[in-house]
Amino acid sequence: MTHMHIVVAGLNYRTAPVSIREKFTFSDADLELALKELKETKSVMECVIVGTCNRTELYVVVDREHLCDHYLRGFIEKWFGVPREQFNKHLYIYENEKAIDHLFRVTSGLDSMVIGETQILGQIRNAFLLSQQTKTTGTLFNTLFKQAVTLAKRAHTETGIGENPVSVSYAAVELGKRIFGSYDHKKVMIIGAGKMSELTVKHLYANGADKVIVVNRTLSRAQELAGKFQGVASSMDKLLDYLEEVDIVISSTGSSEMVLNRAQVAAVLQKRRSRPLFMIDIAVPRDLDSAIGDLPNVFLYDIDNLQSIVNNHLQERRKAALVIEDMIVEEMSVFEQWTRTLGVTPLIQALQTKASTIHEETMDSLMKKLPDLDERELKVIRKLTKSIVNQMLRDPVIRIKEMAAERDGEEALDYFTKIFALEEQLLEQERAESVTRQQEASETPDRWKEEILTKVSLKPADALAKT
């Protein structure tokens, strides 16, 4: 039986600053293609890619535990066009129990910058669903990711960890209070109309902001968001005009390029008559040129700067996190027991196949030795002999299922294989599965490979430097 291993490789806000993380973000348009290429990577049997503003993670099921890190680093190096020497020190790789524990912690919000935040749950779920649609998951991940999502939902419901209004957007608003004291009579410009922007607007209104301007590439999206808060909507071409009058800018777009550079802001500052400008960039890749922060009367913060704010609002969530930690331990035990029983199914199938073969051979021999038996007599004999076989198998099958769930279950499966001499049947099953996998692989459209080669060839180092 082939042994499978669960591995996660990634980098997050703890291991890599935003300047590094933004080089390793998958665009939505490329994610399906990336999944297909990762699935074609040597040793990879199943895969899911999780990408958020704070982390990029590759979850894989591999058949070679000790070589998987080499292949995963190779995939990252090839896909992003960045030599591994530039990311090795930022990359973490967890295997088996540590990988499963990490997934449960991430999905439950315990590994987030804002502990207990609920947005990550939806992101993990969407990543898993895309992988399912792309056919890059199988038995292990279909069970593991569903269990992780179910656990996170239960954790949020039972502990209320997400009830306190703490998030990256909330932390951004809190940081503004430190600069201005309050938002009364302050004008705020939100660049981007996504979920993060909407959360930020909610917090701003709750804290007394007079006027919110929503600027977005798609005007209809800006109007939709602004309409919820009696705000003003605008397209991006008026961004610099509004920059003259606002006090606060909070940017959170999905753009791969800078939205504002130093020269643009410097030109606007001359018209602002030394009024302070507070700017928060909560996008990854960053929207705002870091050099903007060097300008006079400009206070620029990026997503990494928010960590200290977040830490002041986490006491209750830390208490809930301790309860969730215990829930994770229980769920890991459940998954471990389930994986131990995976080897039982092919073993039982092999035993039943062998018993069925022996039964058929015996019936053939009987029919040759007693050719005068009629159809009714043969039917009775076949039914009775089959009943004997099934009764003989029943207790061994029940016992091996029980033993497989115990801690030394793998050893029990090996003994069971030897006692019933099932090696040949298992080998035949593996051959059949291998043929099926090869057929599925041969059905992979050649255009995937063409798209992958095209993408890699169009990702020069100078283009990467701009991301």
N, C-alpha and C positions, 0 to 999 in steps of 0.2 A: 504494500500500500504506500502511495506517495504521501510524504509528510509535508504539510503546508505550514507556513509561518506568516504571521501578521506583522507588518513593519510600517512605521510612519517616519518620514523624513521631512523636515521643514525648518523654517525660520520664523520668528515672531518678534513682538515688540521687546521681549526680554533679551533676545540673543542678537538682534540687529537693529540699528537705528533706522529711521525712516528713509534716510539717504541710500541705504543698502536695500531695504525692503522694496522700495519702489522700482528697483531694477528687476524684481522677480514677481511681477504681478501678471496674471493671465487675464487677457481681455475676454469679455463675454463671447465675442465673435470667434475667438480661437480656442475656447475651452473644450469644445467637442473634439476638435482635431487633436488637441493635446492629450485628451483621454485615450484616443485611439492609438496615438504613438506610444504613450506610456504602456498601454496594454501589450503592444508589440515588442516592448523591451524584454530582453532575455531574462528568464526566470519569473517574470510577472504573470500571474494567473488571473488576478482581479485587481481593480484599482478605482480609487475615488480621489478627486482633486478638490481641496478646500481652499478657497482664496477669499480673504477679507482684508479690510484696511490694516489689520494688525497681524495678519499671519498668511503664509502660503505653506500648505502642507500636502504631501503626497502620501496617501494611504494605499498600501499594496499587500496582496497575498502573494508570497513567493515560494518556490520549491527549493531554493538554495539560500539558506539563512546567512551563511558567512560571506557570500559574494554579492548579496543584494545591495549593500551600501555603495559598492563600486559601480554597479549598473545604474543606480538611482542618481548618483553624482554625475554620471555620464549623460543621463537624460537631461538633467538641469543645465549642464554645461552646453549641450547641443541646442536645447530649445531656446535658451536666453542668449546664447552666444557669449557667455561670460566664463573665463577660465576658472576651474574649481579652486585654484589658489586664492581667488578673490572672495569666495564664499564659504570655504571649508570651516573656518573658525566660527562662523555664524550659524552653521547647520547643526541640527540635533537629529539623531536617529534613535528611535526606541523600537524594541522588538518584543513580540508576543505579549506577555502580561503587562509590561510597561506601556506598550503601544495601545492596548485595550483600555488601560487605566487613563491614559492621556486622552483618548477619544471621549470617554465618559465625562472626564473633567471639562474638556473643551465644550462639549455639547450642553453641559449643565451650567456653563458660564463661570466655572471656578478658575479657568485659566485665562479669562479675559482681563483686559486692562481695568475694566470696571467689573468687579467681581459680581456674579449673579445676573449680569445683563441678559436679556431674553432674545435679543436680535440674532445672536449666534446660532440659536436653536433653528430658526428658519433658514439660515444660511447653510447649516450642515444638512438639513433636510433637503433643500434644493440641490445641493451638490450631489447627494446620494441619488435623488430622483433622476438627475441628468445622467449620472453614470449608469443607472438602470436602463434608461432609454437608449443610451449609447451601447448597451450590452457589454459593459466592462466590469460588471459585478457578477458574482455567482453565489453559491451556497453560503459561504462564510460571511461575506459582506452584506448579503441580503438579510441575514439574521442579525449580525452585529450592529449595523447602522439603524435598523428598526428598533432594536433594543435600546440603543443610545438615545434615540429621539423620544421613545416612550418613557425612559428613565428621567430625562430632562423635564418633560411635561409634568410628570408626577412630582419631581423635586420642587418645581416652581409652585405647584398647587399646594403641596403639603407644608412647605416651609415659608412660603410667601417671600422668598428671597428677592423677587423682582419688584416688590411693592414700593420700596423707597425710590424716589425719583432721582436715581443716580445713573448717568450715562455720559458718554463723551460729549454730547451736545449740551447736557446739563452742566458739566464741568466747564465748558467753554463760557457759558453764561455766567457762572460763578466767578470765573477769572475776570470778566468784564466788571463785575461789582467791585473787585479790588482796585481797579483803575479809576472808576467813576463814582463809586459809592452807591449809586442807584441808576436805574435806566429812565427815570423821569425826564421828559423833554429830550430824550436822546433818539436820534435817527439811526436805524440799523439797516444795513444792506446785506441780504443773503444772496450769495452767488451759488446757483444750483438749485434744483427743485426736487431733489430726491428725498428719501425717507429721513436721512440724517438732517436735512435742511428743515423738514416739517417739524421734527422733534425740537430743533433749535428755536423755531418760531414760537412753538407752544410755550417753551420756557421763558422766552423773551417777553411775551405778552403777560405771562403770569407774574413777571417781575416789573411791570409798569412801563414798558417801551411804548412811546407815542405812535411811532410810524415805522413800519417795516416795508422795505422795498425788496422785491424778489426779482433777481435778474437771472435769466436762463437762456440757453441757446434756442430752445423751442418756446416761443412766446405763450402758446396755449398751456404748456405745463406750468409756466410762471403764473399765468392768470388763474389756473385751477388752485394752486397753492395760496396765492395772495388772497383769493376770494374767500378762503376759509377764515382769514384773520383780518378782513377789511384792510388789507395791505395794497401796495401799488406793484403792478407787474410791469416788467420791461424786458426787451430783448438785449442781447449782449452789446449791441452797437452804442447803447447809451450808458454803458458801464462807467466810463471815465467822467461823464457829466454828473452822475449821481455821486461819484467818489468825492466831488468837491463839497457836497453838503452833508454827507453822513458822518456820524461819529464812530461807528463800529462797522467792521466788515467781517462776516463769517463765511468762509468759502468751503464748499463741499460738493465738487462736481466729479464726474467720472472721466474728465478730460485726460488725455495722455500727454498734453503739452501744458506749459505754464499759462495761466489765465491773466496774470498781471506780472510785469517785470519791474525792475528798479527804476528804469528811465521813465516809464509811464507814471508811476506814483510820484517820482521826484517832480515831474512837470505839474502835477495836480497840486502838490504841496504849496507851490508858490501862490496859489489862489486861495489857500485855506487860512492864511494869516495866523500861522503858528498854532492853530487849534489841534489838540492831540487826536491822533487817529489810532484806534485800537483794532488790530487785525488778527484773526484766528484762522489758521488753515487746518481743517480737519479732513483733508482729502489725501489719499494715497493712490497714485503719485501726487506730490504736492502741487497745489494750484498757484501758490504765491512764491515768487523768487525769494530765496532766503536773504539775499542782499538788501531787500526792502527794509529789513529790520535795522540796518545801519543808518537809515535816514533820520534826521532830527524830528522829534515829536511823533514818531511812529513806534508803536509797541506791537511787535509781531511774535506770535506764538504758533508752533505747529503741534501736531497731535501728541508728540512725545512730551511736550511741556505740560500737558494736562494731567500727567500721572500724580503729581503732588497734590493737585486739587482733589482728584478722585479719592485719594487716601483719607481725606478728612470726612468722608461720607459713607464709610464702609463698616462701621462697628456692628450694626445689626446684621448686615449681610455676612459678616465673618462668623457670627453665631449660627446662622442658618447653614453656612457652608460646612460646619462641623457635622451637622445632621446629614447633609448630602454626602459627605465623605463616607459615612457608614452605609448609606444606601448604595454607593458605588461598590464598596467591598462585597456587599450581598449580590449585586448584579454581576460582578466579575465571577463570583462563585457559580452563579447560574449559567453563565456563558461557558465557563470551564467544564462544567458537567455536561453541557450539551455537546461541546467539541469532543469530549471523550467518547460519546456515543456515536459519533460520525463513522468510526471504523466498524461499528457493528453491522450497519446496513449491507455493505458489500460482503461481509463475512457470512451473514445469514443468507444472502442471495447465493453465495458460493456453495453453502451447505445444502440449500434447497435444490440448486442445480445438480449437484452431485447425487443427492438422494433420488431426484427425478430420473436422472440418467440410469442409475442402478435399477430403479423400478421398471423403466421401459425395457432395459436389457433383459431383466428377469421375465417380463411378460412375453417378450419375443422368444426367449428360450422355451417357455412353457407352451406357447402356441406350436412350436416345432415338435416338441415331445408329445403333445396331446392334440393332434390335428383334428380330432373328431369333436372337440368342444364347439357347441353352437354359440351364437352371439349373446344369448341371455346368460349362459354360464360364464362366458368370458367377461361380460360386464360385471357380474357379481364378484368374480375373482379379482378383477382390476380394482373395484371399489373397496373390497376388504383389505387387499394388500396395500393399497394407497393409505387406508386408514391406519394400518400398522405403522407405516413409515411416518405419517404425520404425528402419531402419538409418541413415537420414539424421539422425534425432533422437538416436540413441544417444550419439555422441561429444559433441555440444553439451550434452546433459544431464549427462554425466559431468564435462565441463570446468567447467560452471557450479557444480556441487556443490563441486568442488575450489576454485574461485575465491572462492565465497561464504564459505569458512572462513578466507580470508586477511584481512589487516588492512584492505585496501581493497575488501572484499567487497561493500559496499553500492553502491559505484561500478560494480563489475562487473555487479551485478544491473540497474542502470539502463541500462548499455550493452546488455546482453542483451535487455532490454525493447524498446529502440529498434531494434536490429538485426532482430529478428523481428516488430516492429510489434505488440506484445501489449497495448497500452494499452486497446483496446476490450474484450478478453477479461478483463483484470484489473478493469476498471470493472464489468463484468457480475458478476464473482465477488463484488466488494465489495457490490454492490446485493443480491445473494442473501443474503450474510452479514448485512447490515443488516436485511433482512426477517425472518430467523431470530431475530436479537436482539430485534427488536420483538415478535415472537410470544411469545418466552420472557418478556419483560417484562410483556406483557399477561396472562400466566398467573399473575403474582404475586397471591396472594390479597389482596383489599381489606382484610382484617382486619389485615395487617401495618401498613398505613398507619394504621388505627384505633388499633392498639396503640401505635404510635410517637407519635401525637398525644396519646393518653391519658397516656403516660409523661411527655412533655414538660410537659403541663399540670399533672401531679401532682408536679412537681419545683420548688417555690417556693424562693426564696432562703433563707427562714428554715429550711427543712428541710435545705438544704445546709450551713448553718452548724453543724448538729449532727453532721455526718458527719466 
